Amino acid sequence: MQGFTGKLVGSTFPITDAECAQIHKAAVRVLEKGGMRCDDPRAAEMFKKAGCTIENNGELVKIPEKVIIDAFKKCPGQFTIYGRDEAGENDITIGNGEVHRKEHDLGV
C-alpha cells in the first residue's frame, strides 16, 4: 500500500511500511479468497457492478484488490466523525495526522 509512512508517536512509528504492506496483503487475501457475507440483494448487485464476484445466491461477495484500491482512491483524504454532544468536544478528524485516544478508553 503506497503512501503510508506511519505516524510518529513519541519517538517511534507504531508500524513500519513493511508491516503496513503485510497487513494490506492479508486483508486483501481475506476479501478476495474468503469474501464477506452480504444479506442485501441490492448491495450484492452494487458489488457485482463494481467488479466483485458474487457467490451463494448473492450472499457471499469476493472483492478483488483492484476494487479495494479504486474505492480507496475515491475516499476523502480527511473526514470528521461527529460525537453525540452538540458542543463538538467528542468530534474526531481523521486524516489530519493526529493520533486519537480518549483517556476514559485507556482507564486513565
Rosetta constraint file for C-alpha pairs under 8 A:
AtomPair CA 1 CA 20 HARMONIC 7.18 0.50
AtomPair CA 1 CA 21 HARMONIC 5.60 0.50
AtomPair CA 1 CA 24 HARMONIC 6.56 0.50
AtomPair CA 4 CA 17 HARMONIC 6.76 0.50
AtomPair CA 4 CA 20 HARMONIC 7.68 0.50
AtomPair CA 5 CA 16 HARMONIC 7.38 0.50
AtomPair CA 5 CA 17 HARMONIC 6.08 0.50
AtomPair CA 6 CA 13 HARMONIC 5.80 0.50
AtomPair CA 6 CA 14 HARMONIC 6.82 0.50
AtomPair CA 6 CA 15 HARMONIC 6.17 0.50
AtomPair CA 6 CA 16 HARMONIC 6.40 0.50
AtomPair CA 6 CA 17 HARMONIC 6.91 0.50
AtomPair CA 7 CA 13 HARMONIC 5.54 0.50
AtomPair CA 7 CA 14 HARMONIC 6.77 0.50
AtomPair CA 7 CA 97 HARMONIC 7.21 0.50
AtomPair CA 7 CA 99 HARMONIC 7.73 0.50
AtomPair CA 8 CA 12 HARMONIC 5.62 0.50
AtomPair CA 8 CA 13 HARMONIC 4.70 0.50
AtomPair CA 8 CA 14 HARMONIC 7.27 0.50
AtomPair CA 9 CA 13 HARMONIC 5.92 0.50
AtomPair CA 9 CA 14 HARMONIC 6.99 0.50
AtomPair CA 9 CA 99 HARMONIC 7.76 0.50
AtomPair CA 15 CA 19 HARMONIC 5.87 0.50
AtomPair CA 15 CA 20 HARMONIC 6.52 0.50
AtomPair CA 16 CA 20 HARMONIC 6.19 0.50
AtomPair CA 17 CA 21 HARMONIC 6.17 0.50
AtomPair CA 18 CA 22 HARMONIC 6.19 0.50
AtomPair CA 19 CA 23 HARMONIC 6.20 0.50
AtomPair CA 20 CA 24 HARMONIC 6.16 0.50
AtomPair CA 21 CA 25 HARMONIC 6.07 0.50
AtomPair CA 22 CA 26 HARMONIC 6.23 0.50
AtomPair CA 23 CA 27 HARMONIC 6.13 0.50
AtomPair CA 24 CA 28 HARMONIC 6.11 0.50
AtomPair CA 25 CA 29 HARMONIC 6.16 0.50
AtomPair CA 26 CA 30 HARMONIC 6.33 0.50
AtomPair CA 27 CA 31 HARMONIC 6.33 0.50
AtomPair CA 28 CA 32 HARMONIC 5.88 0.50
AtomPair CA 28 CA 64 HARMONIC 7.33 0.50
AtomPair CA 28 CA 65 HARMONIC 5.99 0.50
AtomPair CA 28 CA 68 HARMONIC 8.00 0.50
AtomPair CA 29 CA 33 HARMONIC 5.66 0.50
AtomPair CA 29 CA 34 HARMONIC 7.42 0.50
AtomPair CA 30 CA 34 HARMONIC 5.04 0.50
AtomPair CA 30 CA 35 HARMONIC 6.21 0.50
AtomPair CA 31 CA 35 HARMONIC 4.40 0.50
AtomPair CA 31 CA 36 HARMONIC 6.60 0.50
AtomPair CA 31 CA 62 HARMONIC 5.74 0.50
AtomPair CA 31 CA 63 HARMONIC 5.27 0.50
AtomPair CA 31 CA 64 HARMONIC 7.04 0.50
AtomPair CA 32 CA 62 HARMONIC 5.00 0.50
AtomPair CA 32 CA 63 HARMONIC 4.89 0.50
AtomPair CA 32 CA 64 HARMONIC 5.01 0.50
AtomPair CA 32 CA 65 HARMONIC 7.06 0.50
AtomPair CA 33 CA 62 HARMONIC 6.57 0.50
AtomPair CA 34 CA 62 HARMONIC 6.78 0.50
AtomPair CA 35 CA 60 HARMONIC 6.27 0.50
AtomPair CA 35 CA 61 HARMONIC 5.24 0.50
AtomPair CA 35 CA 62 HARMONIC 4.10 0.50
AtomPair CA 35 CA 63 HARMONIC 6.44 0.50
AtomPair CA 36 CA 60 HARMONIC 5.65 0.50
AtomPair CA 36 CA 61 HARMONIC 5.34 0.50
AtomPair CA 36 CA 62 HARMONIC 6.52 0.50
AtomPair CA 37 CA 59 HARMONIC 5.61 0.50
AtomPair CA 37 CA 60 HARMONIC 4.79 0.50
AtomPair CA 37 CA 61 HARMONIC 6.34 0.50
AtomPair CA 38 CA 43 HARMONIC 7.24 0.50
AtomPair CA 38 CA 44 HARMONIC 6.44 0.50
AtomPair CA 38 CA 58 HARMONIC 6.92 0.50
AtomPair CA 38 CA 59 HARMONIC 4.72 0.50
AtomPair CA 38 CA 60 HARMONIC 5.70 0.50
AtomPair CA 38 CA 61 HARMONIC 6.51 0.50
AtomPair CA 39 CA 44 HARMONIC 7.97 0.50
AtomPair CA 39 CA 58 HARMONIC 7.78 0.50
AtomPair CA 39 CA 59 HARMONIC 5.72 0.50
AtomPair CA 40 CA 44 HARMONIC 6.30 0.50
AtomPair CA 40 CA 59 HARMONIC 7.78 0.50
AtomPair CA 41 CA 45 HARMONIC 6.23 0.50
AtomPair CA 41 CA 58 HARMONIC 6.35 0.50
AtomPair CA 41 CA 59 HARMONIC 7.84 0.50
AtomPair CA 42 CA 46 HARMONIC 6.38 0.50
AtomPair CA 43 CA 47 HARMONIC 6.21 0.50
AtomPair CA 44 CA 48 HARMONIC 6.16 0.50
AtomPair CA 44 CA 54 HARMONIC 6.99 0.50
AtomPair CA 44 CA 58 HARMONIC 5.71 0.50
AtomPair CA 44 CA 59 HARMONIC 7.42 0.50
AtomPair CA 44 CA 61 HARMONIC 6.96 0.50
AtomPair CA 45 CA 49 HARMONIC 6.20 0.50
AtomPair CA 45 CA 58 HARMONIC 7.94 0.50
AtomPair CA 46 CA 50 HARMONIC 6.26 0.50
AtomPair CA 47 CA 51 HARMONIC 6.52 0.50
AtomPair CA 47 CA 52 HARMONIC 5.38 0.50
AtomPair CA 47 CA 53 HARMONIC 7.81 0.50
AtomPair CA 47 CA 54 HARMONIC 7.88 0.50
AtomPair CA 47 CA 61 HARMONIC 7.26 0.50
AtomPair CA 47 CA 63 HARMONIC 7.99 0.50
AtomPair CA 48 CA 52 HARMONIC 4.78 0.50
AtomPair CA 48 CA 53 HARMONIC 6.16 0.50
AtomPair CA 48 CA 54 HARMONIC 6.45 0.50
AtomPair CA 50 CA 67 HARMONIC 6.71 0.50
AtomPair CA 51 CA 63 HARMONIC 7.64 0.50
AtomPair CA 51 CA 64 HARMONIC 7.61 0.50
AtomPair CA 51 CA 67 HARMONIC 6.50 0.50
AtomPair CA 52 CA 61 HARMONIC 6.55 0.50
AtomPair CA 52 CA 62 HARMONIC 5.69 0.50
AtomPair CA 52 CA 63 HARMONIC 4.90 0.50
AtomPair CA 52 CA 64 HARMONIC 6.33 0.50
AtomPair CA 52 CA 67 HARMONIC 7.28 0.50
AtomPair CA 53 CA 61 HARMONIC 5.83 0.50
AtomPair CA 53 CA 62 HARMONIC 5.07 0.50
AtomPair CA 53 CA 63 HARMONIC 6.66 0.50
AtomPair CA 54 CA 58 HARMONIC 5.37 0.50
AtomPair CA 54 CA 59 HARMONIC 7.36 0.50
AtomPair CA 54 CA 60 HARMONIC 5.80 0.50
AtomPair CA 54 CA 61 HARMONIC 4.81 0.50
AtomPair CA 54 CA 62 HARMONIC 6.42 0.50
AtomPair CA 55 CA 59 HARMONIC 6.43 0.50
AtomPair CA 55 CA 60 HARMONIC 5.04 0.50
AtomPair CA 55 CA 61 HARMONIC 6.42 0.50
AtomPair CA 55 CA 62 HARMONIC 7.93 0.50
AtomPair CA 56 CA 60 HARMONIC 5.82 0.50
AtomPair CA 63 CA 67 HARMONIC 6.50 0.50
AtomPair CA 63 CA 68 HARMONIC 7.06 0.50
AtomPair CA 64 CA 68 HARMONIC 6.64 0.50
AtomPair CA 65 CA 69 HARMONIC 6.13 0.50
AtomPair CA 66 CA 70 HARMONIC 6.04 0.50
AtomPair CA 67 CA 71 HARMONIC 6.12 0.50
AtomPair CA 68 CA 72 HARMONIC 6.33 0.50
AtomPair CA 69 CA 73 HARMONIC 6.29 0.50
AtomPair CA 70 CA 74 HARMONIC 6.66 0.50
AtomPair CA 71 CA 75 HARMONIC 6.63 0.50
AtomPair CA 77 CA 95 HARMONIC 5.87 0.50
AtomPair CA 78 CA 93 HARMONIC 6.99 0.50
AtomPair CA 78 CA 94 HARMONIC 5.53 0.50
AtomPair CA 78 CA 95 HARMONIC 4.37 0.50
AtomPair CA 78 CA 96 HARMONIC 6.39 0.50
AtomPair CA 79 CA 93 HARMONIC 5.69 0.50
AtomPair CA 79 CA 94 HARMONIC 5.41 0.50
AtomPair CA 79 CA 95 HARMONIC 6.74 0.50
AtomPair CA 80 CA 91 HARMONIC 6.77 0.50
AtomPair CA 80 CA 92 HARMONIC 5.60 0.50
AtomPair CA 80 CA 93 HARMONIC 4.23 0.50
AtomPair CA 80 CA 94 HARMONIC 5.98 0.50
AtomPair CA 81 CA 91 HARMONIC 5.73 0.50
AtomPair CA 81 CA 92 HARMONIC 5.25 0.50
AtomPair CA 81 CA 93 HARMONIC 6.25 0.50
AtomPair CA 81 CA 94 HARMONIC 7.48 0.50
AtomPair CA 82 CA 88 HARMONIC 7.12 0.50
AtomPair CA 82 CA 90 HARMONIC 6.85 0.50
AtomPair CA 82 CA 91 HARMONIC 4.42 0.50
AtomPair CA 82 CA 92 HARMONIC 6.51 0.50
AtomPair CA 83 CA 88 HARMONIC 6.45 0.50
AtomPair CA 83 CA 89 HARMONIC 7.35 0.50
AtomPair CA 83 CA 90 HARMONIC 4.64 0.50
AtomPair CA 83 CA 91 HARMONIC 4.80 0.50
AtomPair CA 83 CA 92 HARMONIC 7.66 0.50
AtomPair CA 84 CA 88 HARMONIC 7.90 0.50
AtomPair CA 84 CA 90 HARMONIC 7.23 0.50
AtomPair CA 85 CA 89 HARMONIC 6.84 0.50
AtomPair CA 85 CA 90 HARMONIC 6.69 0.50
AtomPair CA 92 CA 100 HARMONIC 7.56 0.50
AtomPair CA 94 CA 98 HARMONIC 7.54 0.50
AtomPair CA 101 CA 105 HARMONIC 7.20 0.50
AtomPair CA 101 CA 106 HARMONIC 7.89 0.50
AtomPair CA 102 CA 106 HARMONIC 6.83 0.50
AtomPair CA 103 CA 107 HARMONIC 6.38 0.50
AtomPair CA 103 CA 108 HARMONIC 5.12 0.50
AtomPair CA 104 CA 108 HARMONIC 5.83 0.50
